[in-house]
Amino acid sequence: MKQRIASAIAMVCLALAIGAVIGSVKATLDAGKIEGPSALLVTPGGPVWLGVNDELWRLSPEGTLIDRQPIAATGVPSSPANLVHGPDGSVVASVRRDSTLYVLDAAGARVTRTLRPQWPEALAKHGGRAINFAFDPNGRVAIATGGGDAVALFEADGRFVAHTPRDTYIFSNGLWWSDGGWWTTDTNRFTLRLLDADLMQPRRALELGRAAGGSFLGPARAHPRAGSKTQAALIRFHGNMIDGGVSRVHADGSVTALAHDAPMQPRDLDWLGDDLLVSDGVSFRVLRESAQGQALRPFGNEAL
């Protein structure tokens, strides 16, 4: 009798243990679906756009949530890898493993048209892997190909114009339009390169060197104010291209690291006036730094 009771108790304990393991595994799998804040864009005088998991959030400049909607409702097929200002006031999104650019109405956050860059054969396989791009004032778009070791230029209708000469880069990720040309990152050589506006020929190089906040150069955003001491903000990754930090790059080539403590997984960044916002995959927050380089409380109110 005692043996049967002991066996029954043992079976109950085993069942509870198995249930706990299953619950733990399920919780781990569910947690794996949570990505937190990613693509980030500050629109001029309007909302801050933020990709969060499978949703698009729009926030006031003060950090109050205005609206949130499933990405699918916008017409973009999956979570945006990047959000960029279009030259006509639109917002343009890219998604991973897709070479199409999705143009959204800035007011309604709905896809109004698509842009399909006509990649040359030599770079065609990199089109869907390229997630960093920028527009010039005439609507032409430059796209950094990452592992394609090149930056390509396309007309506003998607026609191919030119790409950078061979061996200009060892990987290329970040880029922005400024000074009548394209500033780009030579990711593995820790160098910024300025390309001419039309032929994508290198005009100038700015050596950044290695930095404690991360060495390999990632996405970047130009400072919105002409004449600012700071030229751009730049994500710098460690070797896994996930962990890293953020630096301000100044016109003279000097670099100032972001004041926030490590560890960080910087995903995207943009300027809110002179303040710098960074979406972070460790804290699941949008970090904020003042124009003076001081770490401020994270962007947004308590509800956010």
N, C-alpha and C positions, 0 to 999 in steps of 0.2 A: 504493500500500500504506500509506504513512505517512498519506495523507489519510484512508483508511478507518479506520485505528487512531484517528486524532485525532477522527473523527466518532463512532466507537464510544465513546470516552472522554467526548466531549461529551454523548452521549445518556445515558450512565450518570450523569454529573454532573447533567444535567437531571432525570433520574428521582429521584435522591437529593434534589435541591432541592425537587421537587414533593412527595416524601414528607415532607420536613421541614416544608413549609408545611401539608400536611394534618394532620400530627401536632400542629403548633402550634395550628391552628384547633380541632382536637378537644380539645386540652388546655384551650384558652380556653373552649370550650363546656361542658366538664365542670366547669371551675372556676366557671362561672356558676351551676351547680346547687348550689354550696356556699353556704349562707346563714349557717352558724354559729349561735350561741345567740340566741334571740329571746324568746318569752314566758317569764316568770319568776314563780314564786310560792313563798313560804315558808309552809309549813303549820305551825300552832301545835304545837310540840313534836315535829314529825315531819319528813318529807322535804322537801327543796327540789325543786320541780318545774321542769323546764327544757325548752322546746321547742328541738330541735336538728335542722335540716333537716327530714326527714320522720319524725323519731323523737321520743318522749317519754322524757326521762331523769329519774330520781329519785335524789337524792343525800342523803347524811347531812348534818346541820348542820355537820360538819367538812369536807365537800367530797369524800367518798368516794362513788364510783358504786355505787348499790344495785341498780338495774336500768335497762335501756333496752329499748324496744319500738317497733315501727312504729306510727305514729299510727293507721293503719287498724285495728290490733288493739284499740284502745281504744274504737272505735265513733265517734270523731270523724272526719268525712269528709276533712279536710285539716289541715295544720299550724295550730295554734291561734294566732290573733292576740292573744288575751288569756286569761289564767287568773286567776280571781277566787274568793275564798272565798264559798261559799254559806252561808246562815244556819243550815243544819242540819248543818254540818260537812263538806259535800260540796265538790267543786271544780267550778266552772262555766267552760266554755270557749266562746269565740266563734271563728268563722272568717270570713275575708273573703268578701264577696259572698254572704253567707248570713245571714238575719235570725234563724235559730234559735239558741238557747242550749242547750248540751249539758251536762247534769248528770252528773258522774262520781263514783263511789264513791271516797272518798279513800284507802281501804286497797287496793282492787283496781285502781284506775285504769281502770274500765270505765264506759261510759255506762249509766246506769240509767233515765233519762228525758230528755225534751226539753221546753223551754219555748219557746213560739212567741208572742212579743209581738204583740198585735193593733194594728198601727199605724194611726193615723187617716190618711185619704186624703191630707191635706196633707203628711205625712211618710213615706208608704209607700215611696217610692223611695229613701229614705235608710236604711231598716232594715238592708239588707245591707251598707251602707257604714259603719255605726256599729260600732266595735270596742271602745269604752270604756264600762264599765258598773259598777255597784255595787249592793249590796243593803242594805236597812235591817234592823233586828232582826226585823221581822215577815215578811220574805221578799219584800217589794215590791222591784222593780228599777228603777233609774233608768238611762237610756241616753243618752249624749251622741251627737248625730247628725253631728258634724263639719260638713260643708258644709250641713247642714240648718239651721244657726244656731239650734239649739234643744236642750233636754234634755227627754226624755219620761219619764213615770212609769207603771209598770204594776203591777197586782196580782200576787200570787204565781202565779196561774193564767194570767197573760198579758193579762188585760183591761186596756184602756187607762184611765188615770185622768186625767191632765192633762199639758200641756206648758207650757213657759215662754212668757211674752208675746212677741209679735213685737218684734224689734229689741233683745232682751236681749243677744244675742251677735253677733259676727262670727266664725263658726266656734266650735265647742265640742268639746273633746277629753277632757280629764281630769276626773274627779269622784270624790268619796268621801263617805261618810256620817260626820258628826261634829256635835256640839253640837245634836242633835235636828233636823238639817237636812242639806241636800246642798251640799257645797262643789264648785264647778264652775269651769272655766277659760273665760274670754272670750278665746279664743286670740289674735286679732289686736289686741285692745286691751290685752293684757298685764295683765289684771285677774282676780282671783279673785272669784267671786260666791257668796254663801251664799243658798240657796233654802229656803223653808219646806218642811216635811216632806210636806205634802199637796197644796197648790195650785200648787207650783212658782213661787211669786212671789218675786222678789228681796227679801232682807232686809238684806243688807250687802254692801259692795264693799271689796276690799283691792287697792290699786294696787301693782303690782310694778315697773312701768317696764321699760325695756330692760336687757339684761345682756350682758356680753361673751361668756358661755358659750352664748348663743343667745337670741333674742327671743321667738319665737312659742311659746305654751304648749301642751304636749303631755300625755301620760299622767302620772298622779300616784298616790302612795300615802300614805295617812295614817300617821303614826307610831303604832305599836301600843300605846304606853304613855300612859295618860291623865296629863295634867299635864306632859308633856314640853315643854321649851322649843321644840323643833321641832314644828311642826304637821304638816308633810308634806314629802315629796320630790317634785320636779317635773322632768320632762324639758322642756328648752327647745330649740327647733329654730331653725336658720337658715332662710333663705327657701326652700330646697329641701325642707324638712320631712324631711330625712334626717340631715344633719350637725347637731351641736349640743353641748349639755352638760347637766348636771344641777345643780339647786340645792336646797338645803334652805330651806323657807319657815318662818319663825318666827311665833309668835302675834302679834307686834307689827308684822308686815308686812315686816320686814327679811329679806334674802336672803343666803345664803352659797353660793358656787359650789363644786361638787365639786372636790377637790384634784387629780384626775388630769389629766395634760396632754392638750391637743388634739393631733391631731384625734380626734374621737369620733363614732360613729354610735349614740347610745343608743337601744335598742329597748324595754327594759322595765326595771323596777326594783322592789325590795321591801326590807323591813327584816328583817334577821336580828338580833333583839334591838335594840341601839342602833346596830349597824353597818348600812351601806347597801350593797346589792348592785345592780349595774347590768350588764345584758347589752349587750355592745358589738360592733358589726358591723365595726369596723376591726381591733381586736386579736384578735377571735374569742375573747374571754375574758369572764368575769364579774368585773368590777372590784369592789373593796371599799374602803370608807372607814369609818374609826372614828368613834365618837361625838364625838371631839374634832376631827373634820375632817381627819384625817391619812390620806393614801393608804397603804393596806396592800397586801401582796402579793395578787395576784388570788385569788379564791375557788377552792378545790379543791386536790387534791394533783397531783403531776406526771402521774399517769395521766389525770386529767381534762383 
